[in-house]
Amino acid sequence: MKYIYIKLVFLLIISTSLPFKIILLTRPIEEIKSSLDRWDKFSGRGPSNHKKTLHNAVEVAKWTEKKFLMPKGTMFELEFADMKEQKTERIDALQKFLNLDPLQDSARVLIDALRKDSITKVS
């Protein structure tokens, strides 16, 4: 048991100097499945690898359970719905997390992003 504790402490010491920040963007599995189906119909390519994509989504979502391992202030959690529902307070918080200066008008940023076409945006 002492070995595991020492190993965990070592990992925490290593991770206290991350040279980057993590934005954890999550979305409910059912929404991901629907989005994959829409993309398959829209793209005209062969079907997406749903099994792999859903497995990866589940693995990424586990990061929320492991955030205590990350140095404080290195990970920001954002839900996909925060953008779609134009939750400006979440985008304000994201800008502050990224230390943007000057801060942009989050309402305008969201409106512009939702209005513009994107290769991955399927209505």
C-alpha positions in Angstrom: 0.0 0.0 0.0 2.8 2.4 0.7 4.2 1.9 -2.8 0.9 2.9 -4.4 0.8 6.0 -2.2 4.3 7.0 -3.1 3.6 6.4 -6.8 0.5 8.6 -6.6 2.4 11.4 -4.9 5.1 11.2 -7.5 2.5 11.5 -10.3 1.0 14.5 -8.6 4.3 16.2 -8.3 5.1 15.6 -12.0 1.7 16.9 -13.1 1.9 20.2 -11.1 3.7 21.9 -13.9 1.5 21.2 -16.9 2.6 23.5 -19.8 -1.0 23.5 -21.1 -4.6 23.8 -20.0 -7.3 21.3 -20.6 -10.8 22.1 -21.8 -13.0 19.1 -21.1 -16.0 19.3 -23.5 -18.7 16.8 -22.8 -22.0 15.8 -24.3 -24.5 13.1 -23.4 -24.0 9.8 -25.2 -27.5 9.9 -26.8 -26.7 13.3 -28.3 -23.4 12.0 -29.6 -25.2 9.0 -31.2 -27.7 11.4 -32.9 -24.9 13.6 -34.1 -23.0 10.7 -35.6 -26.1 9.5 -37.4 -26.7 13.1 -38.8 -23.1 13.3 -39.9 -23.2 9.9 -41.6 -26.2 11.0 -43.6 -24.8 14.5 -44.4 -21.2 13.8 -45.2 -21.8 11.3 -48.0 -18.8 9.3 -46.8 -18.9 5.8 -45.4 -20.4 5.5 -41.9 -18.4 6.8 -38.9 -16.9 4.3 -36.5 -19.6 4.7 -33.9 -18.3 2.1 -31.6 -14.8 3.7 -31.4 -16.2 7.2 -31.1 -18.6 6.3 -28.3 -15.8 4.4 -26.5 -13.6 7.5 -26.7 -16.4 9.7 -25.5 -16.9 7.5 -22.4 -13.2 7.5 -21.7 -12.9 11.3 -22.0 -15.9 11.7 -19.7 -14.0 9.8 -17.0 -11.7 12.8 -16.8 -14.4 14.5 -14.7 -13.9 11.8 -12.1 -10.1 12.2 -12.1 -9.9 16.0 -12.1 -8.6 15.9 -8.5 -5.4 14.5 -10.0 -4.9 17.6 -12.1 -3.2 20.7 -10.7 -5.8 23.2 -9.7 -6.7 25.6 -12.5 -5.5 23.4 -15.4 -8.9 21.9 -16.5 -12.1 23.7 -17.5 -15.3 21.6 -17.9 -17.8 22.7 -20.5 -20.9 21.0 -21.7 -21.7 21.0 -25.4 -25.2 22.4 -24.4 -23.5 25.4 -22.8 -22.6 26.6 -26.3 -25.8 25.5 -28.1 -28.0 27.1 -25.4 -25.8 30.3 -25.5 -24.8 30.2 -21.8 -22.7 33.4 -21.9 -21.6 33.0 -18.3 -19.9 29.7 -19.2 -18.1 31.3 -22.1 -17.1 34.2 -19.9 -15.6 31.7 -17.4 -13.8 29.9 -20.3 -12.3 33.2 -21.5 -11.1 33.9 -17.9 -9.7 30.4 -17.6 -7.7 30.9 -20.8 -6.5 34.3 -19.5 -7.8 36.1 -22.6 -7.2 39.8 -22.6 -9.3 41.6 -23.6 -12.3 39.5 -23.0 -14.6 39.2 -25.9 -18.4 39.6 -25.8 -19.5 36.0 -25.1 -23.0 36.6 -26.5 -21.6 37.9 -29.8 -19.1 35.0 -30.0 -21.8 32.4 -29.5 -24.2 34.1 -31.9 -21.4 34.3 -34.6 -20.3 30.7 -34.0 -23.9 29.3 -34.3 -24.6 31.4 -37.4 -21.5 30.5 -39.4 -21.2 27.3 -41.4 -18.8 24.6 -40.2 -17.6 21.4 -41.7 -18.8 19.5 -38.7 -22.0 21.5 -38.0 -25.1 19.6 -39.3 -28.5 21.1 -38.8 
